[in-house]
Structure formats: C-alpha cells, structure tokens
Amino acid sequence: MINFRPDRAFWRDGGLFQVQLFHRGFQYDRKVTINLIENGNTTQLSYSPDLFDFRANTFNQDFPPTLGFSGFRLHFPINRPDHYDEVAVFQGASYYRLLARGLRFGASLRGLAINTADPHGEEFPYFTEFWLERPSRNAATMKVYGLLESKSATGAFRFLIAPRDRTTAQVKAEIYPRAKIKKLGIAPITSMYLHGKASPRRFADLRPEVHDSDGLLMRTGRDERIWRPLINPTALQISEFFDVAPNAFGLIQRERRFSAYEDLESGYENRPSIMIEPDGYWGDGAVELVEIPTDAEKNDNISAYWVPKQPVRVGWPLTFAYGVSIFASDRDDQPLARCVATFVGPVVAVDLAKDDGGSPRRFWLDFRTRASAVQPDDARLTAQVSASTGKVDDVHCESAGADAWRVAFRYSPDGTKAADIRAVLSTDGRPVSETWIYRWAPP
C-alpha cells in the first residue's frame, strides 16, 4: 500500500480544506492531472515520490515528474474542529464519493453512465484532469472542475461541494457527444445490495443484512413519492420508472439499526443515503434501476440514473445541472408514512431446499410516520394493493404501535410472468403514505 503523507497535504497553511493525492498503480493506473487554482493563478502539480509513504514497497522509485496521479481527496473538519476528515474522493473512471458528518463511505456517484447493462458492454468515461479552486480562509464550500473523456463523449463538470451534517454538491455539466449513444445515464449512483429483508436469503451469513443501500426513493414530477426496495436478483433486472420533470431520485439506506447488520467492521448502519435533485427542467425520461446478481459484498451491483427520452445527437451539446445530497436519513417535513421494512416469504414455513419460489408469497410492509405528522384515522385506513400479473388477496392493514402500521397480503404468481406489485395506504381515497413498488420475478 502506498499512502500520501499527511504532512505534505496542500493548503495546510490555513483554511478549512486540505488536499491529498492518490498514487497510480493496481487498478487505478490511469494518469489524472491535478491543478490548483490560487489567487487567480493555476499550477499543475508535479509528481514527486517525497509526497508518498511507500511503506514496505522496495521497487525502484525513480519516477518522472510527469507520472501524475490517480485522483485526489478533500479533507475538512466535519466531525470535530481539530481534525481534518476525508469528505470527498475522486478516483477511478468518473467515480466520486462524498461524506456527511458521522458517516462512512458506501454508495458512490459517477459523472456519466453510458450504455449501462447493455449486452454489448458498458462504456466507462474517465475524469482525466481536475482543477481545484482554493476557497477563502473561512469558506466552507469548495469548487472543483473536471474534464471527462470517453470514446463516445467528452464533457466539462463543475462541483460546488459543501460538507455538512447533510453534505451537498451542486453539479453542472456540459456534455459533447462524439458518437451515437444508445443510452445516456445522467447523475448515476452506484451501490451494493447482497441480502436483506426484501430479498430471498441465499447466503449462509452470520449477519442478518448486508447492503450499502436498501431502496430507491423517487419524487416524481406529479409529486408522488415512490419507494422501491432493492433486491439481489438471480438474473439481471432492469426497471424503468417513466416520468416528466422529476423532482428527485436516489439510493437510500433506511435501515439504521446496528442490530440489523451486527457488523462492527463494515458499519453498514452508517453508510450514506444519496439523493439527486434536478436543477431546471429535465423533460421526459425515466429513472432506470439496474440490479445485478452478486455473491460477494465487494461487488457494486446496483445502479440508478436518469435516462432522457430525447435521443443523443452527435455534435449537439447537452447541459444539465443538479444537486446532490448526502445524509443519514431520508426523513423530512413531508407527512406521508414511509415504508421502513419489506418482508417476503412463503405463506407457510418450508424447508429452503424444498421451496421452489413459485408458490404464493406472503408480504409484510411496515409503514411509519413522524409523531408530529398528521396521523391517519386507523378506523378509515385502508391498503390499496395491486399487481400487474398474478393475484393479490388476503389484504390486511393493522396498527403496529405508535405511528406505525403493517400491511399484510398474499401474492400468487401467474406462472413464470414477472410482476410489479404496488401498495399505498389511504384514508377516504386520499394517499397517506408513499407508494411502495416491488418487482417480483420467477426464480
């Protein structure tokens, strides 16, 4: 392992931000040029082995000053005033990660997604050069500019990063297509889901759940709130949620109890939630969710991004802007009840070795709302449940304690047909919860 020497961090002479660099090597072998902007002057950083601690590595360190770096990270006193914590990392293709107070790295973001989950292969753009603008001494926000390159597109990005309890980044990008792009993904988020409540358990794992995110949250252009629990499918699964002028979408880690994971090392209860909020009119398109089968938590197998309906045209630039929010919970001022847990299993207990997965399934959905929110009348509270194929019956909605309700129903598949199942709590026909959506697929 090669580490940057903290005592060589840039901007250690004052201010709230410090910059450290990553060495090239292993999978991060591409050169990334780093520039610093200070007092209106731009300086390109030259490589020097003196910047790094090579530890037990004994190879020849006579590298040229043009070697460059594989990326950079920003440090900021986000958790306590006397310590500069890592709050942002830009390294690998167009990936970047941001942290809020008290969180640890989990789900990540990308500059652009091109042909994700395409049978002919995905194209991965790279950030090849960055310009980091030094903020004033007491400024708590910082500007980062990036140049993105790929076979099919090039683009310029600006990030305005503000580390907080709820860290934000304002992103503006201008993309120039070089070739025909079948599917362009804007504001991509990448995460991992191995197993949890909503996904059939296929692993002999001591931990009850293992995931960086447990659901896709959307606020549509019609202001409908949709919650889609994530699963680890047995085959590649792509879901499209069509919309016009979306308000927000993101991958959320709702389960925040340590007891749900029992993992002192990984700390999944402290992984970040990420929301994207479009700035301006994004028009027609779809939020696309990709779920890839995986048997290891080291593999990111979840992606979500916006796909515009309008085809990409070579030589016609695309400009888009959006806000990124990094936080520990998606609870806000909205009064709608949230689905905090999804349980799926056979109607009666069976030996896993004898469960074919195609028999009727029992669903339990736990909804919860804030104590200060408008409470629905239990006497008039009903659950509206439907499925695109198959049959839904035996629907019940009962109180599960203060500010909590459980919806239970039985779903009988229609042979091998996949189904989208929807549920929402309502009172007198008025929705009082977000809309829960689940994709059932045959085993």
C-alpha positions in Angstrom: 0.0 0.0 0.0 1.2 3.5 -0.9 -0.1 6.3 1.3 0.0 10.1 0.8 2.0 11.8 3.6 -0.5 13.9 5.6 2.2 16.4 6.5 2.6 17.1 2.7 -1.1 18.0 2.2 -1.8 21.0 0.1 -3.3 24.1 1.8 -2.2 23.1 5.3 -1.2 26.7 5.9 -4.8 27.7 6.6 -8.4 27.3 5.6 -11.0 24.6 6.1 -10.0 22.4 3.2 -6.8 20.3 2.6 -5.9 18.3 -0.5 -4.2 14.9 -0.6 -3.3 12.8 -3.7 -3.5 9.2 -4.8 -0.6 7.3 -6.3 -1.0 5.4 -9.6 -1.0 1.7 -9.5 -3.0 -1.6 -9.4 -6.5 -0.9 -10.8 -6.0 2.9 -10.6 -3.4 3.0 -13.3 -4.7 5.9 -15.4 -3.0 9.3 -15.2 -5.1 12.1 -13.8 -3.7 15.6 -14.0 -4.3 17.8 -10.9 -4.2 21.6 -11.0 -4.6 24.0 -8.1 -6.1 27.5 -8.6 -4.9 30.0 -6.0 -5.3 33.8 -6.2 -6.3 33.5 -9.9 -3.2 31.5 -10.8 -3.2 27.9 -12.0 -0.4 25.5 -11.0 -0.2 21.9 -12.4 1.1 19.6 -9.6 4.2 17.6 -10.5 4.7 14.1 -9.2 7.3 13.5 -6.5 8.0 10.3 -4.5 8.5 12.6 -1.5 4.7 13.1 -1.3 4.1 9.4 -0.5 4.9 6.8 2.1 5.9 3.6 0.2 6.0 1.5 3.4 7.3 -2.0 2.7 7.4 -1.5 -1.1 11.0 -1.7 -2.3 10.7 -1.2 -6.1 12.6 1.5 -7.9 11.0 4.8 -7.1 12.8 6.9 -9.8 9.5 8.0 -11.4 9.4 11.1 -13.7 7.6 14.2 -12.5 5.1 13.7 -15.4 3.9 10.5 -13.8 0.8 12.2 -12.5 -1.7 10.8 -10.0 -4.8 8.6 -10.0 -7.0 11.0 -8.2 -7.4 13.2 -5.1 -9.3 13.6 -1.8 -10.5 16.5 0.2 -10.2 16.8 3.9 -12.4 19.0 6.1 -13.0 19.3 9.9 -16.5 17.8 9.6 -16.7 15.7 12.8 -14.6 17.8 15.1 -12.8 21.2 14.7 -9.3 19.9 15.5 -9.2 17.1 12.9 -9.4 17.1 9.1 -11.5 14.1 8.0 -11.8 12.7 4.5 -15.0 14.2 3.0 -14.6 13.7 -0.8 -12.7 11.2 -3.0 -12.4 11.5 -6.8 -10.7 8.3 -8.1 -11.3 5.7 -10.7 -13.1 6.3 -14.0 -15.7 9.1 -13.3 -16.4 7.9 -9.7 -16.6 10.2 -6.7 -17.7 9.8 -3.1 -18.9 12.3 -0.6 -19.4 12.1 3.2 -21.6 13.8 5.7 -20.9 14.1 9.4 -20.7 10.7 11.2 -21.0 8.6 8.1 -18.5 6.3 6.3 -18.1 5.6 2.6 -20.7 3.4 0.9 -22.7 4.3 -2.2 -20.9 6.4 -4.7 -21.6 8.7 -7.7 -20.4 9.0 -11.2 -20.0 11.8 -13.7 -21.8 9.9 -16.5 -23.1 6.4 -17.4 -23.0 5.2 -21.0 -24.9 2.1 -22.1 -25.1 0.6 -18.6 -26.3 -3.1 -18.6 -26.1 -3.2 -22.4 -25.5 -6.6 -23.9 -22.6 -5.2 -25.9 -20.9 -3.8 -22.8 -20.9 -0.6 -20.8 -18.6 2.3 -21.7 -16.9 4.0 -18.7 -15.9 7.7 -19.1 -12.9 8.9 -17.2 -12.1 12.2 -15.4 -8.7 12.9 -16.9 -8.0 16.3 -15.4 -9.1 18.4 -12.4 -8.8 22.0 -11.3 -9.2 22.6 -7.6 -10.0 26.2 -6.6 -8.8 27.2 -3.2 -11.6 28.8 -1.1 -11.1 31.8 1.1 -9.8 31.1 4.6 -13.2 30.7 6.4 -15.2 29.4 3.4 -17.0 26.0 4.0 -17.6 25.3 0.3 -15.2 24.5 -2.5 -15.2 24.4 -6.3 -13.8 21.5 -8.3 -13.7 21.5 -12.1 -13.3 18.2 -14.0 -12.6 17.2 -17.6 -14.4 14.0 -18.7 -13.3 11.9 -21.6 -14.6 8.7 -23.3 -14.9 7.2 -26.8 -18.4 8.5 -27.2 -18.4 11.8 -25.3 -16.4 14.5 -23.7 -17.6 16.9 -21.1 -16.8 19.6 -18.5 -18.0 19.4 -14.9 -18.2 21.9 -12.0 -18.8 20.7 -8.5 -19.5 23.1 -5.6 -19.0 20.9 -2.5 -20.2 21.9 1.0 -19.5 19.3 3.8 -22.2 19.5 6.5 -24.5 17.3 8.6 -26.2 16.9 5.3 -23.4 17.4 2.7 -24.3 18.9 -0.6 -22.8 19.3 -4.0 -24.1 21.4 -6.8 -23.2 19.9 -10.1 -23.2 21.5 -13.5 -22.1 19.6 -16.7 -21.9 20.2 -20.4 -21.5 17.0 -22.5 -20.4 16.9 -26.1 -21.4 13.5 -27.8 -18.7 12.3 -30.2 -20.6 9.2 -31.3 -24.1 7.7 -31.2 -25.0 6.8 -27.6 -27.7 4.2 -27.2 -28.4 5.0 -23.6 -27.1 8.0 -21.6 -27.4 7.9 -17.8 -27.4 11.3 -16.0 -26.4 11.6 -12.4 -25.6 7.9 -11.8 -25.5 6.5 -8.3 -23.8 3.1 -7.7 -24.3 0.9 -4.6 -24.3 -2.7 -3.3 -27.1 -5.0 -2.1 -26.2 -8.5 -1.1 -29.1 -9.6 1.1 -31.8 -8.1 3.4 -35.4 -8.3 4.4 -36.8 -7.8 0.9 -34.6 -10.2 -0.9 -34.8 -14.0 -0.5 -31.9 -15.2 1.6 -29.4 -17.3 -0.4 -26.4 -16.9 1.8 -25.1 -18.7 4.9 -24.2 -15.3 6.5 -23.9 -14.6 10.2 -25.1 -11.1 9.5 -28.9 -10.5 9.1 -28.4 -7.9 6.3 -25.6 -6.7 4.1 -26.1 -3.7 1.9 -25.0 -0.1 1.3 -28.5 0.9 0.2 -31.8 -0.8 0.7 -34.1 1.2 -1.6 -34.7 3.6 -4.5 -36.7 6.7 -3.5 -38.3 8.9 -6.1 -40.3 12.1 -6.0 -42.0 12.3 -9.4 -43.0 15.3 -11.4 -46.5 14.7 -10.2 -45.1 14.9 -6.6 -45.8 11.3 -5.9 -43.3 9.7 -3.5 -42.3 6.2 -4.6 -40.3 3.6 -2.6 -38.8 0.6 -4.4 -36.9 -1.9 -2.1 -33.7 -3.2 -3.6 -33.1 -6.9 -4.2 -30.2 -9.2 -5.2 -31.8 -10.9 -8.2 -31.0 -14.3 -9.7 -30.8 -12.7 -13.1 -30.0 -9.2 -14.4 -33.0 -6.9 -13.7 -33.7 -3.5 -15.2 -36.6 -1.4 -14.1 -37.8 1.8 -15.7 -39.8 4.4 -13.9 -41.1 6.9 -16.5 -41.6 10.5 -15.5 -41.7 14.0 -16.7 -39.7 16.7 -15.0 -38.6 14.5 -12.0 -38.3 16.2 -8.6 -35.7 13.8 -7.1 -34.4 10.3 -7.0 -31.8 8.5 -5.0 -30.5 5.3 -3.3 -31.3 5.3 0.4 -30.0 3.4 3.4 -33.2 3.4 5.6 -32.2 0.7 8.0 -30.1 2.4 10.6 -30.0 -0.1 13.5 -26.7 -1.8 14.2 -28.7 -5.0 15.2 -29.9 -5.3 11.5 -26.3 -5.8 10.4 -24.2 -6.9 13.5 -21.1 -5.9 11.7 -18.6 -3.9 13.7 -16.1 -3.7 10.9 -18.3 -2.6 8.0 -20.7 -0.4 9.9 -23.5 -0.6 7.3 -25.8 1.4 9.5 -23.6 4.4 8.9 -23.5 4.2 5.1 -24.7 7.3 3.3 -28.0 7.9 1.5 -27.8 9.9 -1.7 -30.5 12.0 -3.4 -30.3 13.8 -6.8 -32.5 16.9 -7.3 -32.6 18.2 -10.9 -31.9 21.9 -11.3 -34.1 23.1 -14.2 -36.5 21.2 -16.5 -35.3 17.7 -17.4 -38.3 16.8 -19.6 -39.5 13.3 -20.4 -37.5 10.3 -19.5 -37.1 7.6 -16.9 -35.3 6.8 -13.7 -33.6 3.4 -14.5 -32.7 1.0 -11.8 -30.2 -1.8 -12.6 -29.9 -4.8 -10.2 -27.1 -7.3 -11.0 -26.8 -10.7 -9.3 -23.8 -10.9 -7.0 -22.5 -13.4 -4.4 -20.0 -11.0 -2.8 -20.4 -7.7 -1.0 -17.2 -6.4 -2.6 -19.1 -6.0 -5.9 -21.2 -3.0 -6.6 -24.3 -4.4 -8.2 -26.9 -1.6 -8.0 -27.1 1.5 -10.3 -29.7 4.2 -10.7 -29.7 7.2 -13.1 -31.9 9.4 -15.2 -32.3 8.5 -18.9 -33.7 11.3 -21.1 -36.3 10.3 -23.7 -34.8 12.6 -26.3 -32.1 10.8 -28.3 -28.5 11.9 -28.0 -27.3 13.6 -31.2 -23.7 13.7 -32.2 -22.3 17.3 -32.1 -25.2 18.6 -30.1 -24.1 19.6 -26.6 -26.2 18.6 -23.5 -26.2 20.8 -20.5 -27.7 19.7 -17.2 -27.4 20.7 -13.5 -28.5 19.0 -10.3 -28.0 19.0 -6.6 -26.5 16.0 -4.7 -27.4 15.4 -1.0 -25.5 13.0 1.3 -27.2 12.2 4.6 -28.1 9.6 7.2 -31.9 9.5 6.9 -34.5 10.5 4.3 -36.9 11.8 6.9 -38.1 15.3 6.0 -41.0 17.6 6.6 -43.4 15.6 4.4 -46.2 14.0 6.4 -46.6 10.8 4.3 -45.8 7.5 6.0 -42.6 5.8 4.9 -42.2 2.1 4.2 -39.4 1.2 6.6 -39.3 -2.6 6.1 -40.4 -5.1 3.5 -40.6 -8.8 4.4 -41.2 -11.5 1.8 -41.6 -15.3 2.3 -43.7 -18.4 1.7 -47.2 -18.4 3.1 -46.3 -21.2 5.4 -42.8 -22.1 6.7 -41.0 -24.6 4.4 -37.5 -26.1 4.1 -35.5 -23.8 1.9 -34.3 -26.8 -0.1 -37.9 -27.6 -0.9 -39.1 -24.1 -1.7 -39.4 -23.6 -5.4 -40.1 -19.9 -5.0 -43.0 -20.0 -7.3 -45.7 -20.8 -4.8 -47.8 -18.0 -3.2 -45.8 -15.4 -1.3 -46.7 -13.6 1.9 -45.7 -9.9 2.1 -45.4 -7.7 5.2 -44.9 -4.0 4.7 -44.1 -1.8 7.8 -45.0 1.9 7.4 -44.1 4.6 9.9 -44.6 8.3 10.1 -43.3 11.1 12.3 -45.1 11.7 15.6 -45.6 15.3 14.6 -47.1 14.5 11.2 -50.7 14.4 10.5 -51.9 10.9 11.7 -54.3 8.9 9.5 -57.5 7.7 11.2 -57.0 4.0 11.9 -60.7 3.3 11.5 -60.7 4.6 8.0 -57.2 3.5 7.0 -57.0 1.0 4.1 -54.3 -0.5 2.0 -54.6 -0.4 -1.8 -52.6 -3.3 -3.2 -52.4 -4.3 -6.9 -50.1 -6.4 -9.2 -49.5 -6.2 -12.9 -49.8 -10.0 -13.2 -50.9 -12.7 -10.8 -53.4 -12.3 -7.9 -53.3 -10.3 -4.7 -55.7 -11.2 -1.9 -56.0 -11.5 1.9 -55.0 -7.8 2.4 -54.9 -6.5 6.0 -53.8 -3.2 7.5 -53.2 -3.1 11.3 -51.6 -0.8 13.8 -48.1 -1.9 14.7 -47.6 0.5 17.6 -47.3 4.3 17.9 -47.1 5.9 14.5 -46.7 2.6 12.7 -48.8 0.3 10.6 -48.3 -3.1 9.0 -49.8 -4.1 5.6 -50.0 -7.9 5.0 -51.2 -9.6 1.8 -50.8 -12.7 -0.2 -49.5 -12.7 -3.8 -50.0 -15.7 -6.1 -47.7 -15.5 -9.2 -49.1 -16.2 -12.7 -46.8 -18.9 -13.8 -43.4 -17.5 -14.8 -44.6 -14.0 -15.5 -42.8 -11.2 -13.7 -44.9 -8.7 -11.8 -44.8 -5.1 -10.5 -46.7 -5.0 -7.2 -47.9 -1.7 -5.7 -49.2 -0.7 -2.3 -50.3 2.6 -0.7 -52.1 3.5 2.5 -55.1 5.8 2.1 -57.9 7.4 4.0 -61.1 8.2 2.2 -59.3 7.7 -1.1 -56.5 10.2 -0.1 -53.0 8.7 0.0 -51.3 9.0 3.4 -48.2 7.1 2.5 -45.6 6.9 -0.2 -46.2 4.4 -2.9 -44.4 1.1 -2.4 -43.4 -0.8 -5.6 -41.8 -4.3 -5.7 -40.6 -6.3 -8.7 -41.4 -10.0 -8.3 -39.6 -12.2 -10.7 -39.8 -16.0 -11.0 -36.8 -17.9 -9.5 
